[in-house]
């Protein structure tokens, strides 16, 4: 299993987390279920260039654990539930 910390755009609701936990249909087929939970913002090194900050759109941090490793899978999964990834760190 691989664990990622993902900063995503918008407030992630329970429906989006349930979709991530149940597996999603992407263009290349279904994903396996992932462990997904909302977390507090972790203390990470500064990113250069910094992630764009928008006052009108909040962001949320997620912890995602996946058991397969498709190309850009975490980014595609979060985009499929309507929350594009802003920052991604393998933990």
Contact map, one row per residue, 1 for C-alpha under 8 A:
1110000000000000000000000000000000000000000000000000000000000000111100000000000000000000000
1111000000000000000000000000000000000000000000000000000000000000111100000000000000000000011
1111100000000000000000000000000000000000000000000000000000000011110000000000000000000000011
0111110000000000000000000000000000000000000000000000000000000011100000000000000000000001111
0011111000000000000000000000000000000000000000000000000000001111000000000000000000000001111
0001111100000000000000000000000000000000000000000000000000001111000000000000000000001111100
0000111110000000000000000000000000000000000000000000000000111100000000000000000000001111000
0000011111000000000000000000000000000000000000000000000000111100000000000000010000111110000
0000001111100000000000000000000000000000000000000000000011110000000000000000000000111100000
0000000111110000000000000000000000000000000000000000000011110000000000000000000000100000000
0000000011111000000000000000000000000000000000000000000001110000000000000000000000000000000
0000000001111101100000000000000000000100000000000000000000010000000000000000000000100000000
0000000000111111100000000000000000000000000000000000000000000000000000000000000000000000000
0000000000011111110000000000000000000000000000000000000000000000000000000000000000000000000
0000000000001111111000000000000000000000000000000000000000000000000000000000000000000000000
0000000000011111111100000000000000000000000000000000000000000000000000000000000010000000000
0000000000011111111110000000000000011000000000000000000000000000000000000000000000000000000
0000000000000111111111000000000000000000000000000000000000000000000000000000000000000000000
0000000000000011111111110000000000000000000000000000000000000000000000000000000010000000000
0000000000000001111111110000000011110000000000000000000000000000000000000000110010000000000
0000000000000000111111100000000011110000000000000000000000000000000000000000000000000000000
0000000000000000011111110000000111000000000000000000000000000000000000000000000000000000000
0000000000000000001111111000011111000000000000000000000000000000000000000000000000000000000
0000000000000000001101111100011110000000000000000000000000000000000000000000100100000000000
0000000000000000000000111111111000000000000000000000000000000000000000000000000000000000000
0000000000000000000000011111111000000000000000000000000000000000000000000001100100000000000
0000000000000000000000001111100000000000000000000000000000000000000000000000000000000000000
0000000000000000000000001111110000000000000000000000000000000000000000000000000000000000000
0000000000000000000000001111111000000000000000000000000000000000000000000000000000000000000
0000000000000000000000111101111100000000000000000000000000000000000000000000000000000000000
0000000000000000000000111100111110000000000000000000000000000000000000000000000000000000000
0000000000000000000001110000011111000000000000000000000000000000011100000000000000000000000
0000000000000000000111110000001111100000000000000000000000000000010000000000000000000000000
0000000000000000000111100000000111110000000000000000000000000001111000000000000000000000000
0000000000000000000110000000000011111000000000000000000000000011110000000000000000000000000
0000000000000000100110000000000001111100000000000000000000000111100000000000000000000000000
0000000000000000100000000000000000111110000000000000000000000111000000000000000000000000000
0000000000010000000000000000000000011111000000000000000000011110000000000000000000000000000
0000000000000000000000000000000000001111100000000000000000011110000000000000000000000000000
0000000000000000000000000000000000000111110000000000000000001000000000000000000000000000000
0000000000000000000000000000000000000011111000000000000000011000000000000000000000000000000
0000000000000000000000000000000000000001111100000000000000000000000000000000000000000000000
0000000000000000000000000000000000000000111110000000000000000000000000000000000000000000000
0000000000000000000000000000000000000000011111000000000000000000000000000000000000000000000
0000000000000000000000000000000000000000001111100000000000000000000000000000000000000000000
0000000000000000000000000000000000000000000111110100000000000000000000000000000000000000000
0000000000000000000000000000000000000000000011111110000000000000000000000000000000000000000
0000000000000000000000000000000000000000000001111100000000000000000000000000000000000000000
0000000000000000000000000000000000000000000000111110000000000000000000000000000000000000000
0000000000000000000000000000000000000000000001111111000000000000000000000000000000000000000
0000000000000000000000000000000000000000000000101111100000000000000000000000000000000110000
0000000000000000000000000000000000000000000000000111110000000000000000000000000000000000000
0000000000000000000000000000000000000000000000000011111000000000000000000000000000000000000
0000000000000000000000000000000000000000000000000001111111000000000000000000000000000000000
0000000000000000000000000000000000000000000000000000111111000000000000000000000000000000000
0000000000000000000000000000000000000000000000000000011111000000000000000000000000000000000
0000000011000000000000000000000000000000000000000000011111100000000000000000000000000000000
0000000011100000000000000000000000000000000000000000011111110000000000000000000000000000000
0000001111100000000000000000000000000000000000000000000011111000000000000000000000000000000
0000001111110000000000000000000000000110100000000000000001111100000000000000000000000000000
0000111100000000000000000000000000000111100000000000000000111110000000000000000000000000000
0000111100000000000000000000000000011110000000000000000000011111000000000000000000000000000
0011110000000000000000000000000000111110000000000000000000001111100000000000000000000000000
0011110000000000000000000000000001111000000000000000000000000111110000000100000000000000000
1111000000000000000000000000000001110000000000000000000000000011111000000000000000000000000
1110000000000000000000000000000111100000000000000000000000000001111110000000000000000000000
1100000000000000000000000000000101000000000000000000000000000000111110000000000000000000000
1100000000000000000000000000000100000000000000000000000000000000011111000000000000000000000
0000000000000000000000000000000000000000000000000000000000000000011111101000000000000000000
0000000000000000000000000000000000000000000000000000000000000000000111111000000000000000000
0000000000000000000000000000000000000000000000000000000000000000000011111000000000000000000
0000000000000000000000000000000000000000000000000000000000000000000001111111000000000000000
0000000000000000000000000000000000000000000000000000000000000000000011111111100000000000000
0000000000000000000000000000000000000000000000000000000000000001000000011111110000000000000
0000000000000000000000000000000000000000000000000000000000000000000000011111111000011000000
0000000000000000000000000100000000000000000000000000000000000000000000011111111100000000000
0000000000000000000100010100000000000000000000000000000000000000000000001111111110000000000
0000000100000000000100000000000000000000000000000000000000000000000000000111111111111000000
0000000000000000000000000000000000000000000000000000000000000000000000000011111111111000000
0000000000000000000000010100000000000000000000000000000000000000000000000001111111100000000
0000000000000001001100000000000000000000000000000000000000000000000000000000111111100000000
0000000000000000000000000000000000000000000000000000000000000000000000000000011111110000000
0000000111010000000000000000000000000000000000000000000000000000000000000000011111111000000
0000000110000000000000000000000000000000000000000000000000000000000000000010011001111100000
0000011110000000000000000000000000000000000000000000000000000000000000000010011000111111000
0000011110000000000000000000000000000000000000000010000000000000000000000000000000011111000
0000011100000000000000000000000000000000000000000010000000000000000000000000000000001111100
0001111000000000000000000000000000000000000000000000000000000000000000000000000000001111110
0001110000000000000000000000000000000000000000000000000000000000000000000000000000000011111
0111100000000000000000000000000000000000000000000000000000000000000000000000000000000001111
0111100000000000000000000000000000000000000000000000000000000000000000000000000000000000111
